[in-house]
């Protein structure tokens, strides 16, 4: 079972049916995460404009102005 990257509480997610781009919310701390990868499962905080793709060392998401 995946855990919240912020508070490390278990996240109630069905990993078989979740899709990239979905937003999930931690029931314990309320942090919103976007699913950026499903295999392996990777979450990024929703309030961040994007994330760094460590495989390609590239920024994915909105560019800062």
PDB file with one MODEL, atoms N, CA, C and O in Angstrom:
MODEL        1
ATOM      1  N   UNK A   1       0.847  -1.179   0.000  1.00  0.00           N
ATOM      2  CA  UNK A   1       0.000   0.000   0.000  1.00  0.00           C
ATOM      3  C   UNK A   1       0.895   1.246   0.000  1.00  0.00           C
ATOM      4  O   UNK A   1       1.838   1.328   0.788  1.00  0.00           O
ATOM      5  N   UNK A   2       0.611   2.203  -0.866  1.00  0.00           N
ATOM      6  CA  UNK A   2       1.415   3.433  -0.907  1.00  0.00           C
ATOM      7  C   UNK A   2       1.200   4.268   0.351  1.00  0.00           C
ATOM      8  O   UNK A   2       0.162   4.182   1.008  1.00  0.00           O
ATOM      9  N   UNK A   3       2.210   5.079   0.668  1.00  0.00           N
ATOM     10  CA  UNK A   3       2.117   5.960   1.829  1.00  0.00           C
ATOM     11  C   UNK A   3       2.266   7.408   1.391  1.00  0.00           C
ATOM     12  O   UNK A   3       2.870   7.701   0.359  1.00  0.00           O
ATOM     13  N   UNK A   4       1.710   8.298   2.182  1.00  0.00           N
ATOM     14  CA  UNK A   4       1.792   9.737   1.919  1.00  0.00           C
ATOM     15  C   UNK A   4       3.237  10.194   2.066  1.00  0.00           C
ATOM     16  O   UNK A   4       3.856   9.934   3.098  1.00  0.00           O
ATOM     17  N   UNK A   5       3.793  10.873   1.053  1.00  0.00           N
ATOM     18  CA  UNK A   5       5.159  11.377   1.160  1.00  0.00           C
ATOM     19  C   UNK A   5       5.326  12.456   2.240  1.00  0.00           C
ATOM     20  O   UNK A   5       6.443  12.698   2.697  1.00  0.00           O
ATOM     21  N   UNK A   6       4.240  13.100   2.647  1.00  0.00           N
ATOM     22  CA  UNK A   6       4.314  14.169   3.650  1.00  0.00           C
ATOM     23  C   UNK A   6       4.262  13.636   5.076  1.00  0.00           C
ATOM     24  O   UNK A   6       5.111  13.981   5.897  1.00  0.00           O
ATOM     25  N   UNK A   7       3.257  12.783   5.383  1.00  0.00           N
ATOM     26  CA  UNK A   7       3.056  12.341   6.767  1.00  0.00           C
ATOM     27  C   UNK A   7       3.268  10.840   6.952  1.00  0.00           C
ATOM     28  O   UNK A   7       3.185  10.334   8.072  1.00  0.00           O
ATOM     29  N   UNK A   8       3.537  10.138   5.876  1.00  0.00           N
ATOM     30  CA  UNK A   8       3.815   8.706   5.873  1.00  0.00           C
ATOM     31  C   UNK A   8       2.640   7.845   6.328  1.00  0.00           C
ATOM     32  O   UNK A   8       2.834   6.706   6.753  1.00  0.00           O
ATOM     33  N   UNK A   9       1.423   8.382   6.243  1.00  0.00           N
ATOM     34  CA  UNK A   9       0.228   7.584   6.532  1.00  0.00           C
ATOM     35  C   UNK A   9      -0.129   6.777   5.285  1.00  0.00           C
ATOM     36  O   UNK A   9       0.149   7.213   4.168  1.00  0.00           O
ATOM     37  N   UNK A  10      -0.738   5.612   5.463  1.00  0.00           N
ATOM     38  CA  UNK A  10      -1.149   4.824   4.288  1.00  0.00           C
ATOM     39  C   UNK A  10      -2.192   5.576   3.458  1.00  0.00           C
ATOM     40  O   UNK A  10      -3.114   6.183   4.003  1.00  0.00           O
ATOM     41  N   UNK A  11      -2.032   5.526   2.130  1.00  0.00           N
ATOM     42  CA  UNK A  11      -3.003   6.136   1.223  1.00  0.00           C
ATOM     43  C   UNK A  11      -3.918   5.046   0.702  1.00  0.00           C
ATOM     44  O   UNK A  11      -3.456   4.006   0.233  1.00  0.00           O
ATOM     45  N   UNK A  12      -5.209   5.286   0.786  1.00  0.00           N
ATOM     46  CA  UNK A  12      -6.198   4.313   0.334  1.00  0.00           C
ATOM     47  C   UNK A  12      -6.383   4.456  -1.171  1.00  0.00           C
ATOM     48  O   UNK A  12      -7.315   5.120  -1.626  1.00  0.00           O
ATOM     49  N   UNK A  13      -5.490   3.830  -1.947  1.00  0.00           N
ATOM     50  CA  UNK A  13      -5.526   3.912  -3.403  1.00  0.00           C
ATOM     51  C   UNK A  13      -5.641   2.515  -3.989  1.00  0.00           C
ATOM     52  O   UNK A  13      -5.051   1.566  -3.474  1.00  0.00           O
ATOM     53  N   UNK A  14      -6.403   2.393  -5.066  1.00  0.00           N
ATOM     54  CA  UNK A  14      -6.445   1.145  -5.816  1.00  0.00           C
ATOM     55  C   UNK A  14      -5.434   1.287  -6.945  1.00  0.00           C
ATOM     56  O   UNK A  14      -5.734   1.872  -7.986  1.00  0.00           O
ATOM     57  N   UNK A  15      -4.240   0.751  -6.736  1.00  0.00           N
ATOM     58  CA  UNK A  15      -3.156   0.931  -7.692  1.00  0.00           C
ATOM     59  C   UNK A  15      -3.462   0.325  -9.061  1.00  0.00           C
ATOM     60  O   UNK A  15      -2.818   0.680 -10.048  1.00  0.00           O
ATOM     61  N   UNK A  16      -4.435  -0.583  -9.134  1.00  0.00           N
ATOM     62  CA  UNK A  16      -4.780  -1.207 -10.415  1.00  0.00           C
ATOM     63  C   UNK A  16      -5.654  -0.317 -11.285  1.00  0.00           C
ATOM     64  O   UNK A  16      -5.699  -0.494 -12.503  1.00  0.00           O
ATOM     65  N   UNK A  17      -6.356   0.645 -10.671  1.00  0.00           N
ATOM     66  CA  UNK A  17      -7.289   1.470 -11.448  1.00  0.00           C
ATOM     67  C   UNK A  17      -6.898   2.939 -11.505  1.00  0.00           C
ATOM     68  O   UNK A  17      -7.564   3.718 -12.186  1.00  0.00           O
ATOM     69  N   UNK A  18      -5.837   3.341 -10.812  1.00  0.00           N
ATOM     70  CA  UNK A  18      -5.434   4.753 -10.800  1.00  0.00           C
ATOM     71  C   UNK A  18      -4.706   5.091 -12.101  1.00  0.00           C
ATOM     72  O   UNK A  18      -3.986   4.258 -12.652  1.00  0.00           O
ATOM     73  N   UNK A  19      -4.899   6.310 -12.582  1.00  0.00           N
ATOM     74  CA  UNK A  19      -4.302   6.756 -13.843  1.00  0.00           C
ATOM     75  C   UNK A  19      -3.387   7.955 -13.605  1.00  0.00           C
ATOM     76  O   UNK A  19      -3.553   8.700 -12.639  1.00  0.00           O
ATOM     77  N   UNK A  20      -2.419   8.124 -14.503  1.00  0.00           N
ATOM     78  CA  UNK A  20      -1.563   9.313 -14.448  1.00  0.00           C
ATOM     79  C   UNK A  20      -2.430  10.558 -14.577  1.00  0.00           C
ATOM     80  O   UNK A  20      -3.387  10.581 -15.351  1.00  0.00           O
ATOM     81  N   UNK A  21      -2.091  11.581 -13.823  1.00  0.00           N
ATOM     82  CA  UNK A  21      -2.830  12.838 -13.868  1.00  0.00           C
ATOM     83  C   UNK A  21      -3.931  12.931 -12.830  1.00  0.00           C
ATOM     84  O   UNK A  21      -4.443  14.023 -12.583  1.00  0.00           O
ATOM     85  N   UNK A  22      -4.310  11.817 -12.214  1.00  0.00           N
ATOM     86  CA  UNK A  22      -5.331  11.867 -11.175  1.00  0.00           C
ATOM     87  C   UNK A  22      -4.795  12.585  -9.958  1.00  0.00           C
ATOM     88  O   UNK A  22      -3.590  12.583  -9.706  1.00  0.00           O
ATOM     89  N   UNK A  23      -5.687  13.200  -9.204  1.00  0.00           N
ATOM     90  CA  UNK A  23      -5.325  13.873  -7.961  1.00  0.00           C
ATOM     91  C   UNK A  23      -5.839  13.025  -6.810  1.00  0.00           C
ATOM     92  O   UNK A  23      -7.002  12.622  -6.793  1.00  0.00           O
ATOM     93  N   UNK A  24      -4.964  12.758  -5.849  1.00  0.00           N
ATOM     94  CA  UNK A  24      -5.350  12.013  -4.649  1.00  0.00           C
ATOM     95  C   UNK A  24      -5.080  12.894  -3.440  1.00  0.00           C
ATOM     96  O   UNK A  24      -4.187  13.742  -3.463  1.00  0.00           O
ATOM     97  N   UNK A  25      -5.853  12.687  -2.388  1.00  0.00           N
ATOM     98  CA  UNK A  25      -5.741  13.491  -1.180  1.00  0.00           C
ATOM     99  C   UNK A  25      -5.494  12.566   0.000  1.00  0.00           C
ATOM    100  O   UNK A  25      -6.181  11.559   0.166  1.00  0.00           O
ATOM    101  N   UNK A  26      -4.508  12.914   0.816  1.00  0.00           N
ATOM    102  CA  UNK A  26      -4.223  12.154   2.020  1.00  0.00           C
ATOM    103  C   UNK A  26      -5.325  12.431   3.037  1.00  0.00           C
ATOM    104  O   UNK A  26      -5.612  13.588   3.346  1.00  0.00           O
ATOM    105  N   UNK A  27      -5.939  11.377   3.555  1.00  0.00           N
ATOM    106  CA  UNK A  27      -7.009  11.546   4.543  1.00  0.00           C
ATOM    107  C   UNK A  27      -6.498  12.125   5.862  1.00  0.00           C
ATOM    108  O   UNK A  27      -7.246  12.786   6.582  1.00  0.00           O
ATOM    109  N   UNK A  28      -5.232  11.881   6.177  1.00  0.00           N
ATOM    110  CA  UNK A  28      -4.704  12.336   7.466  1.00  0.00           C
ATOM    111  C   UNK A  28      -4.227  13.779   7.448  1.00  0.00           C
ATOM    112  O   UNK A  28      -4.609  14.554   8.325  1.00  0.00           O
ATOM    113  N   UNK A  29      -3.398  14.170   6.471  1.00  0.00           N
ATOM    114  CA  UNK A  29      -2.847  15.531   6.479  1.00  0.00           C
ATOM    115  C   UNK A  29      -3.509  16.462   5.463  1.00  0.00           C
ATOM    116  O   UNK A  29      -3.301  17.674   5.517  1.00  0.00           O
ATOM    117  N   UNK A  30      -4.307  15.914   4.533  1.00  0.00           N
ATOM    118  CA  UNK A  30      -5.037  16.741   3.577  1.00  0.00           C
ATOM    119  C   UNK A  30      -4.221  17.205   2.374  1.00  0.00           C
ATOM    120  O   UNK A  30      -4.728  17.957   1.541  1.00  0.00           O
ATOM    121  N   UNK A  31      -2.970  16.771   2.270  1.00  0.00           N
ATOM    122  CA  UNK A  31      -2.131  17.172   1.144  1.00  0.00           C
ATOM    123  C   UNK A  31      -2.642  16.544  -0.142  1.00  0.00           C
ATOM    124  O   UNK A  31      -2.984  15.362  -0.171  1.00  0.00           O
ATOM    125  N   UNK A  32      -2.695  17.340  -1.207  1.00  0.00           N
ATOM    126  CA  UNK A  32      -3.122  16.846  -2.513  1.00  0.00           C
ATOM    127  C   UNK A  32      -1.898  16.449  -3.320  1.00  0.00           C
ATOM    128  O   UNK A  32      -0.891  17.157  -3.345  1.00  0.00           O
ATOM    129  N   UNK A  33      -2.006  15.299  -3.982  1.00  0.00           N
ATOM    130  CA  UNK A  33      -0.925  14.802  -4.820  1.00  0.00           C
ATOM    131  C   UNK A  33      -1.460  14.477  -6.200  1.00  0.00           C
ATOM    132  O   UNK A  33      -2.600  14.037  -6.353  1.00  0.00           O
ATOM    133  N   UNK A  34      -0.621  14.699  -7.206  1.00  0.00           N
ATOM    134  CA  UNK A  34      -0.937  14.285  -8.567  1.00  0.00           C
ATOM    135  C   UNK A  34      -0.145  13.023  -8.863  1.00  0.00           C
ATOM    136  O   UNK A  34       1.038  12.930  -8.535  1.00  0.00           O
ATOM    137  N   UNK A  35      -0.804  12.050  -9.488  1.00  0.00           N
ATOM    138  CA  UNK A  35      -0.127  10.829  -9.888  1.00  0.00           C
ATOM    139  C   UNK A  35       0.674  11.146 -11.143  1.00  0.00           C
ATOM    140  O   UNK A  35       0.100  11.446 -12.189  1.00  0.00           O
ATOM    141  N   UNK A  36       2.005  11.081 -11.042  1.00  0.00           N
ATOM    142  CA  UNK A  36       2.849  11.404 -12.181  1.00  0.00           C
ATOM    143  C   UNK A  36       3.366  10.152 -12.884  1.00  0.00           C
ATOM    144  O   UNK A  36       3.872  10.222 -14.004  1.00  0.00           O
ATOM    145  N   UNK A  37       3.236   9.009 -12.216  1.00  0.00           N
ATOM    146  CA  UNK A  37       3.629   7.735 -12.810  1.00  0.00           C
ATOM    147  C   UNK A  37       2.868   6.631 -12.097  1.00  0.00           C
ATOM    148  O   UNK A  37       2.674   6.683 -10.882  1.00  0.00           O
ATOM    149  N   UNK A  38       2.438   5.633 -12.857  1.00  0.00           N
ATOM    150  CA  UNK A  38       1.726   4.516 -12.238  1.00  0.00           C
ATOM    151  C   UNK A  38       2.588   3.266 -12.109  1.00  0.00           C
ATOM    152  O   UNK A  38       2.256   2.373 -11.331  1.00  0.00           O
ATOM    153  N   UNK A  39       3.680   3.184 -12.851  1.00  0.00           N
ATOM    154  CA  UNK A  39       4.540   2.007 -12.764  1.00  0.00           C
ATOM    155  C   UNK A  39       5.993   2.429 -12.859  1.00  0.00           C
ATOM    156  O   UNK A  39       6.518   2.499 -13.970  1.00  0.00           O
ATOM    157  N   UNK A  40       6.663   2.709 -11.772  1.00  0.00           N
ATOM    158  CA  UNK A  40       6.183   2.590 -10.393  1.00  0.00           C
ATOM    159  C   UNK A  40       5.320   3.785 -10.006  1.00  0.00           C
ATOM    160  O   UNK A  40       5.383   4.838 -10.641  1.00  0.00           O
ATOM    161  N   UNK A  41       4.515   3.614  -8.962  1.00  0.00           N
ATOM    162  CA  UNK A  41       3.652   4.693  -8.491  1.00  0.00           C
ATOM    163  C   UNK A  41       4.511   5.839  -7.974  1.00  0.00           C
ATOM    164  O   UNK A  41       5.359   5.652  -7.103  1.00  0.00           O
ATOM    165  N   UNK A  42       4.277   7.029  -8.526  1.00  0.00           N
ATOM    166  CA  UNK A  42       5.031   8.218  -8.130  1.00  0.00           C
ATOM    167  C   UNK A  42       4.057   9.376  -7.982  1.00  0.00           C
ATOM    168  O   UNK A  42       3.249   9.641  -8.872  1.00  0.00           O
ATOM    169  N   UNK A  43       4.142  10.063  -6.848  1.00  0.00           N
ATOM    170  CA  UNK A  43       3.250  11.181  -6.551  1.00  0.00           C
ATOM    171  C   UNK A  43       4.051  12.455  -6.418  1.00  0.00           C
ATOM    172  O   UNK A  43       5.190  12.431  -5.954  1.00  0.00           O
ATOM    173  N   UNK A  44       3.455  13.588  -6.828  1.00  0.00           N
ATOM    174  CA  UNK A  44       4.061  14.906  -6.652  1.00  0.00           C
ATOM    175  C   UNK A  44       3.026  15.801  -5.984  1.00  0.00           C
ATOM    176  O   UNK A  44       1.850  15.760  -6.345  1.00  0.00           O
ATOM    177  N   UNK A  45       3.450  16.614  -5.007  1.00  0.00           N
ATOM    178  CA  UNK A  45       2.491  17.530  -4.375  1.00  0.00           C
ATOM    179  C   UNK A  45       1.808  18.402  -5.421  1.00  0.00           C
ATOM    180  O   UNK A  45       2.466  18.958  -6.301  1.00  0.00           O
ATOM    181  N   UNK A  46       0.506  18.517  -5.323  1.00  0.00           N
ATOM    182  CA  UNK A  46      -0.290  19.234  -6.317  1.00  0.00           C
ATOM    183  C   UNK A  46       0.013  20.723  -6.348  1.00  0.00           C
ATOM    184  O   UNK A  46      -0.071  21.339  -7.411  1.00  0.00           O
ATOM    185  N   UNK A  47       0.364  21.321  -5.207  1.00  0.00           N
ATOM    186  CA  UNK A  47       0.608  22.758  -5.199  1.00  0.00           C
ATOM    187  C   UNK A  47       1.890  23.145  -5.912  1.00  0.00           C
ATOM    188  O   UNK A  47       2.089  24.317  -6.234  1.00  0.00           O
ATOM    189  N   UNK A  48       2.756  22.186  -6.161  1.00  0.00           N
ATOM    190  CA  UNK A  48       3.958  22.475  -6.929  1.00  0.00           C
ATOM    191  C   UNK A  48       3.596  22.531  -8.411  1.00  0.00           C
ATOM    192  O   UNK A  48       2.774  21.736  -8.866  1.00  0.00           O
ATOM    193  N   UNK A  49       4.185  23.447  -9.170  1.00  0.00           N
ATOM    194  CA  UNK A  49       3.829  23.577 -10.586  1.00  0.00           C
ATOM    195  C   UNK A  49       4.312  22.407 -11.430  1.00  0.00           C
ATOM    196  O   UNK A  49       3.875  22.288 -12.574  1.00  0.00           O
ATOM    197  N   UNK A  50       5.170  21.552 -10.943  1.00  0.00           N
ATOM    198  CA  UNK A  50       5.682  20.434 -11.722  1.00  0.00           C
ATOM    199  C   UNK A  50       6.596  19.587 -10.870  1.00  0.00           C
ATOM    200  O   UNK A  50       6.543  19.640  -9.641  1.00  0.00           O
ATOM    201  N   UNK A  51       7.423  18.817 -11.515  1.00  0.00           N
ATOM    202  CA  UNK A  51       8.342  17.954 -10.803  1.00  0.00           C
ATOM    203  C   UNK A  51       9.538  17.666 -11.693  1.00  0.00           C
ATOM    204  O   UNK A  51       9.499  17.897 -12.901  1.00  0.00           O
ATOM    205  N   UNK A  52      10.583  17.168 -11.094  1.00  0.00           N
ATOM    206  CA  UNK A  52      11.784  16.805 -11.844  1.00  0.00           C
ATOM    207  C   UNK A  52      11.688  15.320 -12.190  1.00  0.00           C
ATOM    208  O   UNK A  52      11.554  14.481 -11.299  1.00  0.00           O
ATOM    209  N   UNK A  53      11.756  14.999 -13.459  1.00  0.00           N
ATOM    210  CA  UNK A  53      11.794  13.612 -13.910  1.00  0.00           C
ATOM    211  C   UNK A  53      13.227  13.137 -13.726  1.00  0.00           C
ATOM    212  O   UNK A  53      14.105  13.458 -14.527  1.00  0.00           O
ATOM    213  N   UNK A  54      13.460  12.357 -12.650  1.00  0.00           N
ATOM    214  CA  UNK A  54      14.816  11.957 -12.319  1.00  0.00           C
ATOM    215  C   UNK A  54      15.429  11.042 -13.377  1.00  0.00           C
ATOM    216  O   UNK A  54      16.651  11.006 -13.517  1.00  0.00           O
ATOM    217  N   UNK A  55      14.618  10.312 -14.114  1.00  0.00           N
ATOM    218  CA  UNK A  55      15.141   9.429 -15.152  1.00  0.00           C
ATOM    219  C   UNK A  55      15.784  10.226 -16.281  1.00  0.00           C
ATOM    220  O   UNK A  55      16.790   9.805 -16.852  1.00  0.00           O
ATOM    221  N   UNK A  56      15.200  11.378 -16.601  1.00  0.00           N
ATOM    222  CA  UNK A  56      15.687  12.179 -17.724  1.00  0.00           C
ATOM    223  C   UNK A  56      16.291  13.512 -17.296  1.00  0.00           C
ATOM    224  O   UNK A  56      16.726  14.290 -18.145  1.00  0.00           O
ATOM    225  N   UNK A  57      16.324  13.791 -15.978  1.00  0.00           N
ATOM    226  CA  UNK A  57      16.808  15.066 -15.459  1.00  0.00           C
ATOM    227  C   UNK A  57      16.147  16.251 -16.149  1.00  0.00           C
ATOM    228  O   UNK A  57      16.813  17.219 -16.515  1.00  0.00           O
ATOM    229  N   UNK A  58      14.829  16.166 -16.322  1.00  0.00           N
ATOM    230  CA  UNK A  58      14.104  17.259 -16.957  1.00  0.00           C
ATOM    231  C   UNK A  58      12.945  17.693 -16.070  1.00  0.00           C
ATOM    232  O   UNK A  58      12.393  16.893 -15.314  1.00  0.00           O
ATOM    233  N   UNK A  59      12.585  18.969 -16.170  1.00  0.00           N
ATOM    234  CA  UNK A  59      11.451  19.516 -15.441  1.00  0.00           C
ATOM    235  C   UNK A  59      10.186  19.230 -16.233  1.00  0.00           C
ATOM    236  O   UNK A  59      10.135  19.472 -17.439  1.00  0.00           O
ATOM    237  N   UNK A  60       9.164  18.715 -15.555  1.00  0.00           N
ATOM    238  CA  UNK A  60       7.896  18.432 -16.192  1.00  0.00           C
ATOM    239  C   UNK A  60       6.839  19.268 -15.511  1.00  0.00           C
ATOM    240  O   UNK A  60       6.717  19.222 -14.287  1.00  0.00           O
ATOM    241  N   UNK A  61       6.074  20.026 -16.264  1.00  0.00           N
ATOM    242  CA  UNK A  61       5.022  20.847 -15.697  1.00  0.00           C
ATOM    243  C   UNK A  61       5.104  22.266 -16.197  1.00  0.00           C
ATOM    244  O   UNK A  61       5.750  22.546 -17.207  1.00  0.00           O
ATOM    245  N   UNK A  62       4.444  23.165 -15.483  1.00  0.00           N
ATOM    246  CA  UNK A  62       4.415  24.567 -15.872  1.00  0.00           C
ATOM    247  C   UNK A  62       5.773  25.195 -15.614  1.00  0.00           C
ATOM    248  O   UNK A  62       6.433  24.888 -14.621  1.00  0.00           O
ATOM    249  N   UNK A  63       6.182  26.069 -16.507  1.00  0.00           N
ATOM    250  CA  UNK A  63       7.441  26.798 -16.346  1.00  0.00           C
ATOM    251  C   UNK A  63       7.205  27.973 -15.401  1.00  0.00           C
ATOM    252  O   UNK A  63       6.153  28.611 -15.447  1.00  0.00           O
ATOM    253  N   UNK A  64       8.189  28.257 -14.542  1.00  0.00           N
ATOM    254  CA  UNK A  64       8.094  29.435 -13.678  1.00  0.00           C
ATOM    255  C   UNK A  64       8.391  30.666 -14.518  1.00  0.00           C
ATOM    256  O   UNK A  64       9.230  30.633 -15.418  1.00  0.00           O
ATOM    257  N   UNK A  65       7.684  31.764 -14.210  1.00  0.00           N
ATOM    258  CA  UNK A  65       7.880  32.998 -14.968  1.00  0.00           C
ATOM    259  C   UNK A  65       8.915  33.879 -14.338  1.00  0.00           C
ATOM    260  O   UNK A  65       9.201  34.960 -14.853  1.00  0.00           O
TER     261      UNK A  65
ENDMDL
END
